[in-house]
Amino acid sequence: MSVDERLPADAEAAVELEGPELIHAGYRRLERWRVTLAEAGARGRIVQEREVLRAGPCVAALAVDVERELLVLIRQFRLPAALATGRGDLVEIVAGRVEPGEAAEAAVAREIAEEAGLPAGKIVRLFDFLPTPGIVDESATLFLVAVDASDLPEHGGAPLENELTRPFTATIDEAIASLADPRPRNAFLLLALQWLALNRSRLGDLLAP
């Protein structure tokens, strides 16, 4: 299908790929690829060497208790954030990878149980996005999920992954107001809060049984 180049839509690229060359196989697989771009006028053919971190599909949850007008968020230590900003104790929405053969809806329900210690109610798929397409092949799907925030545990996280999370709640008003804070925060949280700010009036209808 052709893409109207006047619209802000992604399209297939006329490139030649060589690879991958395995650099490291650890918690994530790191590969090196050689990319040859199509002719660029007087510049001719352009060749790039790029490292790619293979993360694959993941899910994220904007977890909302509509009755109490609360969001369920978590705190979690992130080493890259600590190295980048010195503030590694991040406020996040629930998120995690999709296991092989697992449906995205099942993955987001599992992640809410693991990281927030809550059962997922109604699940609504919102949109897909690429968090860091210049470095990582991660493709994320954001869901709106109904939860009951009346009994949050003190800690959560998947034991097999040595994961530690600290669930907490914030009012919807507080969460939206925090968008005015200019300090750097993770993209999953910002995208979720921006969607919430634009669609708050629709929450009741979207999450109705």
N, C-alpha and C positions, 0 to 999 in steps of 0.2 A: 504494500500500500504506500502510495506516495505521501510525502509530508509537505504541507504548505509552509515554506520557509519564512513566511511573514509571521507565523505563530511561534510562541516559545515552546516548541515540542522537540524532543530528542529524535534522532534518526540513526539509521545504520551508517557506518563510516566506511569510506573506501580506503582501507588500510591493509597492509600485509603483516601478519603476526608470525613470529618465530619464538618457540618456547613451549612449555616453561622449563627453566633451569631451576632445580630445587636449591635454595640457599639454606633453609633451616626448616625442620619439621618439629614444632614444639606445641604449645597451647594453640597456636595458629600456624598455618603453613605459609612460609615466605618464599616467593618465587621471583625470578628475573625473566623479563620478556624483552624481545627486540621488536620494535614497531617501525614500519616504513609507511610514511604518510603519502598520500597522492601528490601529484605535481602541484606545486604552489607558485605558479607563474615563474618569475625570474629566479626564485629561490630553488626551483627544481624539487627533487625528492628529498625529504627530510627523514632522518633516521633517529629514533630515540631508543634509549635503554632505560627500562623502568622496573622498579621492584613493586610487587603487588602482595599485600597481605590478604590471604584467602579466608574470609570470615563467613561468607554465604548468607542465606536468608535469616532474618531475625524478626521478632515481634516486639511491640511496645504497647503499654496500656495506659490510657487516661482513665484511671479508676475513680468513679464518682459515686458518692452516696447522695442521691438526689434528695431524699427525705431530710437529711441533716445539712445539706448544701456544703458538703465537705469533699475534698480531694484526698486520696490516699497516696502519699509519696514515700520515698525511702531515702535514707542516707547510706552511702557506700563509699569506701575508699577506692580511688582510681589512681594508680601509679602515674600514667601519662599526664593526668591533670596536675598531680603534685609536682611533676618535673616542669610542666609548662607555666604554672601560675603560683606554685607554692601552697595551693589550697586543694588538697586531694580528697577532703571529706565532702563529696558532692551530694547535692540534692538532685534526685532523679525521679522519673516515673519508672514503674516496673518495666523491665525489658529483658530479653534474652534470646538465645539462638533457637532456631527451629531444628529439632533433631531429624535425622534421615527418616523419611517415610511418615513424618508427623504433619498433620494438617495445621495451618496457621492458627485457626481458632482453638484447637486443642493445646497448642503451644502457649498461647497467651493465657489460657485458663491455668495451665500448669505453672507458669511463671508467677502469676498472682498468688497461687497457693504457696509456692516456694519462697518468694521474696517478701510478701506481705502477710502471709499466713491466713489468707481469706479465701473463701470459695467465690468463684466468679458467678455473677448473675447473667443478665442479658449481655450479649457481645455484639457490637456493631462495628463493622469494618469501615474505616474512614478514608485512608489514602496510603499510598506507597511512596517511599522516598529513598534517596541514596545519601547517607550521612557524610561520607568522605570519599567521593568517587575518584579523587586524584591519587589515592594511596590504597584504599581497601575496597574489595568487591562486595561489601556488605549491602544487602538490599533489605530495607526495613518496611514493615507494615504497622501503621498506628491503628489501634482499636479503641473504641469507647466501651468501657465495661462497667456495669452496675455492680456495686459492692455494698455490704453492710459494715460500716466502719466502727460499730459500737464496741468491738472486742478485739482491738489490735494487739498482737503479741509484742513483746519488747524487742525481740530479735527474730530474724528470718535468714533465708539463704539456703542454697542446696549444699548439704554436707559433703556429697561426693565431689563437689567442685571447690571445697574449702571456701565457700562464699559466706560473707557475713553482711547482712543488711539490717537497718534499724527503721522499721516503718513508723510513720507519724501522719497526722492529718493537718490540713490547712483549709481554711474556709475558701470558697470559690472567690469571694471578694479579695481576700489577701493574695491568693495566687495570681489573679489577673492584675492586681495593683503592682505585683513584683516585677511585671514586665518593664516598668520604668527604671529598674535598677540597671545601671550601665555596666556593672561588673560582668566578666565573662562567665557563661554558664553553658552546660552541654546542650547540643542542638535538639536532642529528643525532647527535653523539657520545654525549651523555647517554642518549638513547633506545636507541641501539645497545648501550651498555654495560649498561644496565638489563635489556634483553632477554637479553644474554649471562649476566648474573648469575643470572637466573631459569631459564635453559635450558642451562647449560653441559653438563649430563650428557647432553643430547640431540645434541650436535654430531656425534659419531661416526656416529650413525644417520642424521641429516639429510644429512650430506655423504658418506655411503657411496656408492661408484660404483654 
